[in-house]
Amino acid sequence: MRAGDKITINRTVLKNRLTMAPTVKFDMASADGKATDEHVEHYRERAEGGYGLICVEATAVTPGGRFGKNHMGLWEDGQIPGHERIAKACHDAGAAVIIQLNHAGLNSAPDLGEVIAPSAVPTRREGVFAKEMTVNDIRNMQERFADGAVRAKKAGYDGVQLHGCHSYLINQFMSKKTNLRTDEYGGNVENRARFGSETIRLIRERCGEDFLISVRIAGVEPDVATAIEVAEEYVKAGCDYLQVSTGIEWDDPTLKDEGKPYNLICELGVRFHEHFKGRVPVSCVNGILTPEAARFLIENELVDTVDLGRAALADPAFCRAVLEGASYVKCFDCPRCQYGPGMPHKCPAELSKKSSILPGNHV
Ligand SMILES: Cc1cc2nc3c(=O)[nH]c(=O)nc-3n(C[C@H](O)[C@H](O)[C@H](O)COP(=O)(O)O)c2cc1C
């Protein structure tokens, strides 16, 4: 298999195996959660850079589920037109495009309303506990995700990705650490997967059979085998694509650094691929910052697709380096990558055009 090979996921054709990973741009959204011109240009530039699939950043399904005020949303119809422009810009450049739908749950910004979670566990604010969601709250939230997906479809996206990792709401239902419930949404694996599975079913019902539904899933929660069981529930519910990253708890002695040319977070995707091979496409992510690393994972058929985060931020056309051996601007792999303002000014992502690259960072 080659990085340039096509792949069809549900009915969406990706012209290659390279996906732009969701990466929020806090500095771009307006306080009403609408996409801005900057977003459109940001995604257009990367779609023109050659990605088979663009996954638009975490987008909130309710105003209270945001990370902070400057965070995009799809909780009302007035937000659709901005997304129409992003989807069109990506399609015009030949890329498929999906959008990541999210509610931050326990990790929502406390100044945006009451913080909710599967259970009344401590929030980011010292001494403050989350409000445990009632079954009614759960059903309402699933409807909000489905409404977001319907708006995404209206905007022209090929599908959605549910944010099921990185300690946000869907992941919080999956994790025993944040889900202490004793009803049908807590306890065994099937119950802890239920919030996500029912959400997938609702989206499938509302958006139709050919709408791509991906889940970005925690590949270790607390271990890989359990995370795979949860993924099986999502697949039964209609998930078409598993994009694997990290979760809340990491307690798996089988994950050992054995000097492979990819890190242990990527290894999660590789393990999922071993399990789901031929049934459900699987991608991996994390630390794929060179064309060689991307090619290694695809050419050895360790995963179906690779997700590229910082590499795509640092150089919108990083794909061409993978596909054609073109030169590229390399991510500095800073210890703590920028999340919004305060990004180190030396970051090449600050300089969106290749013509203004920093000396010594062009590979
Ligand atoms: C600036 C920035 C924003 C991010 N935003 C999101 C996001 O919106 N949703 C998400 O699931 N992950 C997000 N991530 C995580 C990335 O998608 C990716 O998993 C991580 O950066 C590791 O991959 P990489 O080494 O290719 O960058 C973000 C990462 C960065 C650096």
The ligand as an SDF file (V2000), in Angstrom:
LIG
                    3D

 31 33  0  0  0  0  0  0  0  0999 V2000
   -2.8420   23.3720   18.4020 C   0  0  0  0  0  0  0  0  0  0  0  0
   -3.4820   22.0380   18.6010 C   0  0  0  0  0  0  0  0  0  0  0  0
   -4.8610   21.9310   18.6180 C   0  0  0  0  0  0  0  0  0  0  0  0
   -5.4790   20.6800   18.7820 C   0  0  0  0  0  0  0  0  0  0  0  0
   -6.8450   20.5850   18.7050 N   0  0  0  0  0  0  0  0  0  0  0  0
   -7.4460   19.3660   18.7430 C   0  0  0  0  0  0  0  0  0  0  0  0
   -8.8280   19.2350   18.4900 C   0  0  0  0  0  0  0  0  0  0  0  0
   -9.5400   20.1920   18.1820 O   0  0  0  0  0  0  0  0  0  0  0  0
   -9.3600   17.9970   18.5730 N   0  0  0  0  0  0  0  0  0  0  0  0
   -8.6130   16.8880   18.8540 C   0  0  0  0  0  0  0  0  0  0  0  0
   -9.1470   15.7870   18.8940 O   0  0  0  0  0  0  0  0  0  0  0  0
   -7.2870   16.9950   19.0220 N   0  0  0  0  0  0  0  0  0  0  0  0
   -6.6790   18.1840   18.9590 C   0  0  0  0  0  0  0  0  0  0  0  0
   -5.3170   18.2800   19.0590 N   0  0  0  0  0  0  0  0  0  0  0  0
   -4.5280   17.0450   19.0810 C   0  0  0  0  0  0  0  0  0  0  0  0
   -4.0820   16.7020   17.6470 C   0  0  0  0  0  0  0  0  0  0  0  0
   -5.1720   16.3780   16.8050 O   0  0  0  0  0  0  0  0  0  0  0  0
   -3.0850   15.5220   17.6410 C   0  0  0  0  0  0  0  0  0  0  0  0
   -3.6980   14.3920   18.1960 O   0  0  0  0  0  0  0  0  0  0  0  0
   -1.8170   15.8400   18.4200 C   0  0  0  0  0  0  0  0  0  0  0  0
   -1.3210   17.1250   18.0880 O   0  0  0  0  0  0  0  0  0  0  0  0
   -0.7400   14.7990   18.1450 C   0  0  0  0  0  0  0  0  0  0  0  0
   -0.5030   14.6600   16.7600 O   0  0  0  0  0  0  0  0  0  0  0  0
    0.7230   15.3910   16.0090 P   0  0  0  0  0  0  0  0  0  0  0  0
    1.9780   14.9150   16.6820 O   0  0  0  0  0  0  0  0  0  0  0  0
    0.5930   14.9530   14.5760 O   0  0  0  0  0  0  0  0  0  0  0  0
    0.5370   16.8520   16.2150 O   0  0  0  0  0  0  0  0  0  0  0  0
   -4.6860   19.5090   18.9470 C   0  0  0  0  0  0  0  0  0  0  0  0
   -3.2970   19.6420   18.9300 C   0  0  0  0  0  0  0  0  0  0  0  0
   -2.6870   20.8810   18.7500 C   0  0  0  0  0  0  0  0  0  0  0  0
   -1.2070   20.9420   18.7010 C   0  0  0  0  0  0  0  0  0  0  0  0
  1  2  1  0
  2  3  1  0
  2 30  2  0
  3  4  2  0
  4  5  1  0
  4 28  1  0
  5  6  2  0
  6  7  1  0
  6 13  1  0
  7  8  2  0
  7  9  1  0
  9 10  1  0
 10 11  2  0
 10 12  1  0
 12 13  2  0
 13 14  1  0
 14 15  1  0
 14 28  1  0
 15 16  1  0
 16 17  1  0
 16 18  1  0
 18 19  1  0
 18 20  1  0
 20 21  1  0
 20 22  1  0
 22 23  1  0
 23 24  1  0
 24 25  2  0
 24 26  1  0
 24 27  1  0
 28 29  2  0
 29 30  1  0
 30 31  1  0
M  END
$$$$
